[in-house]
Amino acid sequence: MHIETLRIFCDLADSRSFSKTAEKHLLSQSAVSQQLAQLELVHKCQLVTRKKRPIELTSAGQLFYKAAKDILERYDQLRSELSTLQARTENRINVAAIFSIGMHSLPDYVKKFMVSCPDVHVHIEYLSAEKIYTQVLSGEVDIGIVAVPKKDKRLEVYDFDEEPLVLACSPRHPLAKETEVDIHKLQFERFIAFEKDVPTRVWIDGILSRYSAAVRPAMEFDNIETIKRALEINAGISILPEPAIVQEVAGGTIKAVPFSNERLVRPTGIIIRKGRALSQAGRYCVELLRKQPR
């Protein structure tokens, strides 16, 4: 029995959808169905009731799911410990951050760490939040940095920074003339947003909903750099973390306007797998990030 087959089964049980499971694992629905059929053949029992939509686990399937989750957690823990041993040998720390934090907030911390630990190599990747959670849990990444961190009993979560949120727009937009803006003035403005599965999008939607500010969705992108390019051509307005647009504001291509209603922020966090045995340098790196020296 392959570990990947167990992952596919558990994802199928969680999503209750062959199509979503296939998309997540870059497989065809037929391939997922065949993997399930192979498991049922090997264990001589039906694990899933296929006639219902969404699908449901049988009693045997529920028992298998619980055992498979336990096996996967033990295997991921083993990978984490092996990865830690290797990292100690190579004197290396693997950090993954979402693009906006990795490009704009993290460099100052990395410089300070390199001065204190010149013999330690810090490898930084810019990944989507979903991939960061996955790789932290699997042990491929030592430290993850994400926006709007979610609670997970398998993770230790520490506060990193509260990034001020501002109205971001082209200098040619009428709201760019304001020294500060009431969020209600965004009503019915063309709005350039993150895609719906991006945690920052959910956070900003919550703020707009709290103020009953209904914007007009104009474009959606999965990364902040593309949003900034759309703002520069005056395709609409957006709400963005201020540190991520410092360079554009200094260059005069984007205007940042604070909100008058309250100090709006985007919380960010450091995530580490529970039980992860970090090296001494890794622990120092986490402490450095948590001190927020800026």
C-alpha positions in Angstrom: 0.0 0.0 0.0 1.5 3.4 -1.0 1.4 6.4 1.2 0.1 8.5 -1.7 -2.9 6.2 -2.1 -3.8 6.8 1.5 -3.5 10.5 0.9 -5.8 10.3 -2.1 -8.4 8.3 0.0 -8.3 10.7 2.9 -8.7 13.7 0.6 -11.6 12.0 -1.1 -13.2 11.4 2.3 -12.7 15.0 3.3 -13.9 16.6 0.0 -16.5 13.9 -0.7 -15.8 14.6 -4.4 -13.9 12.6 -7.0 -13.4 15.8 -9.2 -11.9 17.9 -6.3 -9.6 15.0 -5.3 -8.5 14.5 -8.8 -7.7 18.2 -9.3 -5.8 18.4 -6.0 -3.5 15.4 -7.0 -3.3 16.3 -10.7 -5.0 13.1 -11.7 -8.0 12.1 -13.7 -11.3 11.2 -11.9 -10.8 7.7 -13.4 -7.4 7.3 -11.8 -8.9 8.3 -8.4 -11.7 5.8 -8.8 -9.2 3.1 -9.8 -7.1 3.8 -6.6 -10.2 3.5 -4.5 -11.3 0.3 -6.3 -7.8 -1.2 -5.6 -8.1 -0.4 -1.9 -11.5 -2.0 -1.8 -10.2 -5.1 -3.6 -7.2 -5.5 -1.4 -9.2 -5.1 1.8 -12.3 -7.0 0.5 -14.8 -4.4 1.6 -16.7 -1.4 0.2 -15.2 1.9 1.6 -17.4 4.4 -0.2 -21.1 4.6 -1.2 -20.9 5.8 -4.8 -24.7 6.1 -5.4 -25.1 9.1 -3.1 -23.9 12.6 -4.1 -21.9 13.8 -2.3 -20.4 10.4 -1.7 -20.4 8.9 1.8 -18.0 6.6 3.6 -19.3 3.2 4.7 -18.7 1.9 8.2 -15.6 0.2 6.9 -14.6 3.4 5.1 -14.8 5.4 8.3 -12.7 2.9 10.1 -10.2 2.9 7.2 -10.2 6.7 7.1 -9.3 7.0 10.8 -6.5 4.5 10.5 -5.2 6.1 7.3 -5.1 9.5 8.9 -3.1 8.1 11.8 -0.6 6.4 9.4 -0.2 9.6 7.4 0.4 11.7 10.6 3.0 9.2 11.8 4.7 9.2 8.4 4.8 13.0 8.1 6.3 13.1 11.6 8.9 10.6 10.5 9.7 12.8 7.4 9.8 15.9 9.6 12.3 14.3 12.0 14.5 12.9 9.1 14.3 16.4 7.5 15.5 18.0 10.7 18.4 15.6 11.0 19.4 16.4 7.4 19.0 20.1 8.0 21.3 19.9 11.0 23.9 18.2 8.9 23.6 20.7 6.1 23.2 23.7 8.5 20.2 24.9 6.5 16.8 26.4 7.4 13.9 26.1 4.9 11.5 29.0 5.1 8.4 29.4 2.9 6.4 32.7 2.8 3.6 34.0 0.7 4.9 36.3 -2.0 3.8 39.7 -0.5 5.5 38.9 2.9 8.5 37.2 1.4 9.3 40.1 -1.0 8.4 43.1 1.2 8.5 42.3 4.9 11.0 39.4 5.3 14.3 40.7 3.8 15.1 42.9 6.9 14.8 39.9 9.2 16.8 37.7 6.9 19.7 40.2 6.8 19.8 40.4 10.6 19.8 36.6 10.8 22.6 36.3 8.3 24.7 38.7 10.4 24.1 36.7 13.6 24.4 33.2 11.9 26.7 33.6 8.9 27.4 29.9 8.6 23.7 28.9 8.3 22.1 28.9 4.9 18.5 30.2 4.8 16.6 28.9 1.9 13.4 30.9 1.2 10.6 30.0 -1.2 7.6 32.0 -2.2 4.6 29.8 -2.3 0.8 30.0 -2.0 -0.7 29.7 1.5 -2.1 26.3 0.7 1.3 24.9 -0.3 3.0 26.4 2.7 0.6 24.6 5.1 1.1 21.4 3.2 4.9 21.6 3.2 5.1 22.6 6.8 3.0 19.7 7.8 4.9 17.3 5.6 8.3 18.5 7.0 9.6 19.9 3.7 9.6 23.4 5.2 10.8 24.3 8.7 9.1 27.7 9.1 6.1 29.1 7.2 4.9 32.7 7.1 1.4 33.3 6.0 -1.3 36.0 6.1 -4.4 35.4 8.3 -3.1 32.2 9.8 -5.7 29.5 10.4 -5.9 27.4 13.5 -4.8 23.8 13.2 -4.2 21.4 16.0 -1.1 20.1 14.2 0.5 23.5 14.1 2.2 26.0 16.4 1.1 29.5 15.3 2.9 32.7 16.4 2.1 36.3 15.6 4.5 37.8 13.0 3.3 41.3 12.1 0.1 43.3 11.7 0.3 45.0 8.3 -1.7 48.2 7.9 -4.3 48.0 5.2 -4.8 51.0 3.0 -6.8 52.0 0.0 -4.6 51.5 -3.0 -5.3 53.2 -6.3 -3.8 55.0 -9.3 -2.7 58.6 -8.7 -5.3 59.4 -11.4 -8.2 58.0 -9.5 -10.4 60.6 -7.8 -9.9 59.0 -4.3 -6.2 59.5 -4.6 -6.7 63.2 -3.7 -7.9 62.2 -0.2 -5.5 62.4 2.8 -7.7 59.7 4.4 -10.8 58.0 3.2 -14.0 56.7 4.7 -14.4 53.1 3.7 -18.0 53.8 2.7 -16.7 55.9 -0.2 -15.6 52.6 -1.8 -19.3 51.8 -2.4 -19.8 50.6 -6.0 -16.2 51.3 -7.0 -14.5 48.9 -9.4 -12.6 46.6 -7.1 -9.5 44.6 -7.9 -9.4 41.6 -5.5 -7.5 38.5 -4.6 -9.0 35.2 -5.8 -11.7 33.8 -3.5 -9.5 31.0 -2.0 -6.7 33.5 -0.9 -7.0 34.1 2.9 -6.4 37.8 2.5 -9.4 38.0 0.2 -11.6 36.4 2.9 -10.2 38.8 5.4 -10.9 41.9 3.3 -14.3 40.7 2.3 -15.1 40.5 6.0 -14.0 44.1 6.5 -16.2 45.3 3.6 -19.1 43.3 4.9 -18.7 44.7 8.4 -19.0 48.2 7.0 -21.7 47.2 4.5 -19.5 48.5 1.7 -20.6 46.9 -1.5 -17.9 47.2 -4.1 -18.1 46.2 -7.8 -15.8 43.2 -8.5 -13.7 44.1 -11.6 -10.8 41.6 -11.6 -9.4 38.8 -9.4 -5.8 37.7 -9.2 -3.9 35.1 -7.2 -1.0 37.4 -6.4 -0.4 40.9 -5.3 2.0 41.9 -8.1 -0.6 41.5 -10.7 -3.1 43.4 -8.6 -0.6 46.3 -8.4 -0.1 46.3 -12.2 -3.9 46.6 -12.7 -4.0 49.5 -10.2 -1.2 51.3 -12.1 -3.3 51.4 -15.2 -6.3 52.7 -13.2 -8.4 49.6 -13.8 -9.9 50.0 -10.3 -9.1 50.3 -6.6 -8.1 47.8 -4.0 -7.3 47.3 -0.3 -3.8 46.1 0.1 -1.2 45.7 2.9 0.9 48.9 3.0 4.3 47.3 3.2 3.7 45.5 -0.1 3.3 48.8 -2.1 6.0 50.9 -0.5 8.1 50.8 -3.7 5.2 51.8 -6.0 4.2 54.6 -3.7 7.7 55.9 -3.6 7.8 55.8 -7.4 4.5 57.6 -7.7 2.7 54.8 -9.6 0.3 53.9 -6.8 -1.3 56.0 -4.1 -1.8 54.7 -0.6 -4.6 56.3 1.4 -5.3 55.4 5.0 -8.8 54.8 6.2 -10.5 57.2 8.6 -12.8 54.7 10.2 -10.2 52.7 12.1 -6.7 51.3 11.8 -7.4 48.3 9.5 -4.7 45.6 9.5 -3.9 42.2 8.0 -2.6 39.8 10.6 0.3 37.5 9.6 1.7 34.6 11.4 4.6 32.1 11.7 3.6 28.4 11.5 5.6 25.4 12.6 4.5 21.8 12.8 3.9 20.7 16.4 6.7 18.5 17.6 9.1 19.8 15.0 12.6 19.5 16.4 14.2 22.8 15.1 17.9 23.2 15.2 19.4 25.9 17.5 19.6 28.3 14.4 16.0 27.5 13.5 14.8 28.4 17.0 16.8 31.6 16.9 15.2 32.4 13.5 11.7 32.0 15.0 12.6 34.2 18.0 14.0 36.8 15.7 10.8 36.8 13.6 8.6 37.0 16.7 10.4 40.1 18.1 9.4 42.2 15.1 12.3 44.6 15.3 11.0 47.1 12.7 
